[in-house]
């Protein structure tokens, strides 16, 4: 069997490796020529896929920019980005382009599976009509299914192999084919009745997290006004063995899913004259969290008699989560922009992200050097490699947005 994968990023490349390690031949296609060249030389750009894994599976991996190579595949998985536009609306450009290129080489009896997160009915109403321009009919001449990715970068405990895989076929036979395909790399495949159920299940997973993060972030702001330690509140509530799931406050949401997915559903809901107010309120709170954190920085500087303008602020961590180099939708980037907009001199230290070209910044590689001359250090991403005790000792004042300094009673430290 040969599997084709369109899009070799955080979703596509790990899938390619899993199929190759299971003994399947893989053809990976991406429009980025430099990326394809690097992968052909067994150089990975994904933290979760060490270059050694590429090398180990090399004989079953082929990377190219040519969609014609997909004609040899028995199944093709589409793993392209589905970001938001500047107006926070779904941007399906990469998906539409991939579908059009695939339609030009689609052949009878192939299975096409969309993995990119999107709103319900995208598979049926957007992908299928484009693929049928090939002259073939979906569900009869070729199979179609949706199977949402569940990648959590940086985690070793939940992998593609041991994370249940949801699949929804356009027809029962399409679902059966998709179930067999993923059964070669997943211990458990959860088959649902339609692509729409699978599409909405992924949005629900992430909207559930978005709503609860918004709740605890709003509670953190209230606790600050009431002079109550929100971290102690969350710790106490977490002792309940039923009916409560822990969520921690922070500077905002980042990554490829949580800041994006709720807007996909709320946008589609408007087509049905439905306003998902609960979801939109959570999105509003989470989008505003970096602004609240910037205000806290200004307040702390004022308390020690310093103006934000020309103050040197050290941001610790710019990746969207600890232990990874991924800066997509990172609240740290927004916080840097906000502080710069108020005239601050902002530097950053992140062992995983040496450069921020979009901001014209290079990271301070040495923590000690970074702390020298800083008026305030703000912990945005709590990378385990960073010595936060040293930060508390050497920084004049510290704003901890992740709760990693809870063991300190130093009066120079404030927490979210």
LINRA-V854411 format. One record per residue. N is the residue number from 0. SS is DSSP state (H for helix, E for strand, - for the rest). BURIAL is b if it has 9 or more other C-alpha atoms within 8 Angstrom, else e. D_FIRST is the distance of its C-alpha to the first C-alpha in whole Angstrom. Layout:
n: <N & N>
ss: <SS & SS>
burial: <BURIAL & BURIAL>
d_first: <D_FIRST & D_FIRST>
This chain:
n: <0 & 1 & 2 & 3 & 4 & 5 & 6 & 7 & 8 & 9 & 10 & 11 & 12 & 13 & 14 & 15 & 16 & 17 & 18 & 19 & 20 & 21 & 22 & 23 & 24 & 25 & 26 & 27 & 28 & 29 & 30 & 31 & 32 & 33 & 34 & 35 & 36 & 37 & 38 & 39 & 40 & 41 & 42 & 43 & 44 & 45 & 46 & 47 & 48 & 49 & 50 & 51 & 52 & 53 & 54 & 55 & 56 & 57 & 58 & 59 & 60 & 61 & 62 & 63 & 64 & 65 & 66 & 67 & 68 & 69 & 70 & 71 & 72 & 73 & 74 & 75 & 76 & 77 & 78 & 79 & 80 & 81 & 82 & 83 & 84 & 85 & 86 & 87 & 88 & 89 & 90 & 91 & 92 & 93 & 94 & 95 & 96 & 97 & 98 & 99 & 100 & 101 & 102 & 103 & 104 & 105 & 106 & 107 & 108 & 109 & 110 & 111 & 112 & 113 & 114 & 115 & 116 & 117 & 118 & 119 & 120 & 121 & 122 & 123 & 124 & 125 & 126 & 127 & 128 & 129 & 130 & 131 & 132 & 133 & 134 & 135 & 136 & 137 & 138 & 139 & 140 & 141 & 142 & 143 & 144 & 145 & 146 & 147 & 148 & 149 & 150 & 151 & 152 & 153 & 154 & 155 & 156 & 157 & 158 & 159 & 160 & 161 & 162 & 163 & 164 & 165 & 166 & 167 & 168 & 169 & 170 & 171 & 172 & 173 & 174 & 175 & 176 & 177 & 178 & 179 & 180 & 181 & 182 & 183 & 184 & 185 & 186 & 187 & 188 & 189 & 190 & 191 & 192 & 193 & 194 & 195 & 196 & 197 & 198 & 199 & 200 & 201 & 202 & 203 & 204 & 205 & 206 & 207 & 208 & 209 & 210 & 211 & 212 & 213 & 214 & 215 & 216 & 217 & 218 & 219 & 220 & 221 & 222 & 223 & 224 & 225 & 226 & 227 & 228 & 229 & 230 & 231 & 232 & 233 & 234 & 235 & 236 & 237 & 238 & 239 & 240 & 241 & 242 & 243 & 244 & 245 & 246 & 247 & 248 & 249 & 250 & 251 & 252 & 253 & 254 & 255 & 256 & 257 & 258 & 259 & 260 & 261 & 262 & 263 & 264 & 265 & 266 & 267 & 268 & 269 & 270 & 271 & 272 & 273 & 274 & 275 & 276 & 277 & 278 & 279 & 280 & 281 & 282 & 283 & 284 & 285 & 286 & 287 & 288 & 289 & 290 & 291 & 292 & 293 & 294 & 295 & 296 & 297 & 298 & 299 & 300 & 301 & 302 & 303 & 304 & 305 & 306 & 307 & 308 & 309 & 310 & 311 & 312 & 313 & 314 & 315 & 316 & 317 & 318 & 319 & 320 & 321 & 322 & 323 & 324 & 325 & 326 & 327 & 328 & 329 & 330 & 331 & 332 & 333 & 334 & 335 & 336 & 337 & 338 & 339 & 340 & 341 & 342 & 343 & 344 & 345 & 346 & 347 & 348 & 349 & 350 & 351 & 352 & 353 & 354 & 355 & 356 & 357 & 358 & 359 & 360 & 361 & 362 & 363 & 364 & 365 & 366 & 367 & 368 & 369 & 370 & 371 & 372 & 373 & 374 & 375 & 376 & 377 & 378 & 379 & 380 & 381 & 382 & 383 & 384 & 385 & 386 & 387 & 388 & 389 & 390 & 391 & 392 & 393 & 394 & 395 & 396 & 397 & 398 & 399 & 400 & 401 & 402 & 403 & 404 & 405 & 406 & 407 & 408 & 409 & 410 & 411 & 412 & 413 & 414 & 415>
ss: <- & E & E & E & E & E & - & - & - & - & - & H & H & H & H & H & H & H & H & H & H & - & - & - & E & E & E & E & E & - & - & - & H & H & H & H & H & H & H & H & - & - & - & - & - & - & - & - & - & - & H & H & H & H & H & H & - & H & H & H & E & E & E & E & - & - & H & H & H & H & H & H & - & - & E & E & E & E & - & - & - & - & - & E & - & - & - & - & - & E & - & - & H & H & H & H & H & H & H & H & H & H & H & - & - & - & - & - & - & - & E & E & E & E & - & - & - & - & - & - & - & H & H & H & H & H & H & H & H & H & H & H & H & H & - & - & - & E & - & - & - & E & E & E & E & E & - & - & - & - & - & - & - & - & - & - & - & - & - & - & - & - & - & - & E & E & E & E & E & - & - & H & H & H & H & H & H & H & H & H & H & H & - & - & - & - & - & - & E & E & E & E & - & - & H & H & H & H & H & H & H & H & H & H & H & H & H & H & H & H & H & H & H & H & H & H & H & H & H & H & H & H & H & H & H & H & - & - & - & H & H & H & H & H & H & H & H & - & - & - & - & - & - & - & - & - & - & - & - & - & - & - & - & - & - & - & - & H & H & H & H & H & H & H & H & H & H & H & H & H & H & H & - & - & - & - & H & H & H & H & H & H & H & H & H & H & H & H & H & H & H & H & H & H & H & H & H & H & H & H & H & H & H & - & - & - & - & - & - & - & - & E & E & E & E & E & - & - & - & - & - & - & - & - & - & - & - & - & - & - & H & H & H & H & H & H & H & H & H & H & H & - & - & - & E & E & E & E & E & - & - & - & - & - & E & E & H & H & H & - & E & E & - & - & - & - & H & H & H & H & H & - & - & - & - & E & E & E & E & - & - & - & - & - & - & - & - & H & H & H & H & H & H & H & - & - & - & E & E & E & - & - & - & - & - & - & - & - & - & - & - & - & E & E & E & ->
burial: <e & b & b & b & b & b & b & b & b & b & b & b & b & b & b & b & b & b & b & b & e & e & e & b & b & b & b & b & b & b & e & e & e & e & b & b & b & b & b & b & e & b & b & b & e & b & b & e & b & b & b & e & b & b & e & e & b & b & e & b & b & b & b & b & b & e & b & e & b & b & b & e & b & b & b & b & b & b & b & b & e & b & b & b & e & e & e & e & b & b & b & e & e & b & b & b & e & b & b & b & b & b & b & e & b & b & e & e & e & b & b & b & b & b & b & b & b & b & b & b & b & b & b & b & e & b & b & b & b & b & b & b & e & b & e & b & e & b & b & e & b & b & b & b & b & b & b & b & e & e & e & e & e & e & e & e & e & b & b & b & b & b & b & b & b & b & b & b & b & b & b & e & b & b & b & b & b & b & b & e & e & b & b & e & b & b & b & b & b & b & b & b & e & b & b & b & b & b & b & b & e & b & b & e & e & b & b & e & b & b & b & b & b & b & b & b & b & b & b & b & b & e & b & b & e & e & e & e & e & b & e & e & e & b & e & e & b & b & e & e & e & e & e & e & e & e & e & b & b & b & b & b & b & b & b & b & b & b & b & b & b & b & b & b & b & b & b & b & b & b & e & e & e & e & e & e & e & e & b & b & e & b & b & e & b & b & b & b & b & b & b & e & b & b & e & e & b & b & e & b & b & b & e & e & e & e & b & b & e & e & b & b & b & b & b & b & b & b & b & b & b & b & e & b & e & e & b & b & b & b & b & b & b & b & b & b & e & b & b & b & e & e & b & b & b & b & b & b & b & b & b & e & b & b & e & b & e & e & e & e & b & b & b & b & b & e & b & e & e & b & b & e & e & b & b & b & b & b & b & b & b & b & b & e & e & e & e & e & e & e & b & b & e & e & b & b & b & b & b & b & b & b & b & e & b & e & e & e & e & e & e & e & b & e & b & b>
d_first: <0 & 4 & 7 & 10 & 13 & 17 & 20 & 19 & 22 & 23 & 21 & 18 & 18 & 18 & 15 & 13 & 15 & 14 & 10 & 11 & 13 & 11 & 9 & 6 & 6 & 9 & 11 & 14 & 17 & 21 & 24 & 26 & 26 & 28 & 25 & 22 & 24 & 25 & 21 & 21 & 24 & 22 & 25 & 24 & 26 & 25 & 28 & 25 & 23 & 25 & 24 & 24 & 20 & 19 & 20 & 19 & 15 & 16 & 14 & 11 & 13 & 14 & 17 & 18 & 21 & 20 & 18 & 17 & 14 & 12 & 13 & 9 & 7 & 6 & 8 & 11 & 14 & 17 & 19 & 22 & 26 & 28 & 32 & 35 & 37 & 41 & 42 & 40 & 38 & 34 & 33 & 30 & 30 & 27 & 25 & 26 & 26 & 22 & 22 & 24 & 22 & 19 & 20 & 21 & 18 & 16 & 15 & 15 & 13 & 11 & 12 & 14 & 15 & 19 & 19 & 23 & 26 & 28 & 31 & 30 & 29 & 27 & 24 & 26 & 29 & 28 & 24 & 23 & 26 & 25 & 22 & 24 & 25 & 23 & 24 & 22 & 22 & 21 & 20 & 20 & 18 & 16 & 16 & 17 & 18 & 20 & 19 & 22 & 21 & 24 & 24 & 27 & 28 & 30 & 29 & 28 & 29 & 26 & 23 & 19 & 19 & 22 & 23 & 22 & 20 & 21 & 19 & 21 & 20 & 22 & 22 & 21 & 18 & 17 & 18 & 16 & 13 & 13 & 15 & 12 & 10 & 13 & 13 & 11 & 13 & 16 & 19 & 20 & 19 & 22 & 22 & 24 & 26 & 25 & 24 & 28 & 28 & 25 & 26 & 30 & 29 & 28 & 31 & 33 & 32 & 33 & 36 & 37 & 37 & 39 & 42 & 42 & 42 & 45 & 47 & 47 & 48 & 51 & 52 & 52 & 54 & 57 & 57 & 58 & 61 & 62 & 62 & 59 & 56 & 53 & 51 & 54 & 53 & 50 & 50 & 52 & 50 & 47 & 49 & 49 & 46 & 45 & 45 & 45 & 42 & 43 & 42 & 44 & 46 & 45 & 46 & 43 & 39 & 37 & 33 & 30 & 31 & 34 & 37 & 34 & 33 & 36 & 37 & 34 & 35 & 39 & 39 & 37 & 39 & 42 & 41 & 42 & 45 & 44 & 45 & 43 & 46 & 45 & 42 & 44 & 47 & 44 & 43 & 46 & 47 & 44 & 44 & 48 & 48 & 48 & 51 & 52 & 51 & 53 & 56 & 56 & 56 & 59 & 61 & 61 & 62 & 65 & 66 & 66 & 68 & 65 & 64 & 61 & 61 & 61 & 60 & 57 & 55 & 52 & 49 & 47 & 43 & 41 & 38 & 37 & 37 & 37 & 35 & 33 & 34 & 33 & 36 & 34 & 37 & 39 & 42 & 43 & 43 & 45 & 48 & 48 & 49 & 51 & 53 & 53 & 54 & 57 & 58 & 57 & 56 & 52 & 50 & 47 & 46 & 42 & 41 & 37 & 38 & 40 & 41 & 41 & 41 & 42 & 45 & 46 & 46 & 45 & 45 & 48 & 46 & 49 & 50 & 53 & 54 & 52 & 55 & 58 & 60 & 58 & 60 & 57 & 54 & 51 & 48 & 45 & 42 & 43 & 41 & 41 & 42 & 45 & 48 & 50 & 53 & 54 & 53 & 56 & 58 & 58 & 58 & 61 & 59 & 56 & 54 & 51 & 49 & 46 & 49 & 48 & 52 & 53 & 55 & 57 & 60 & 61 & 63 & 61 & 58 & 57 & 54 & 52>
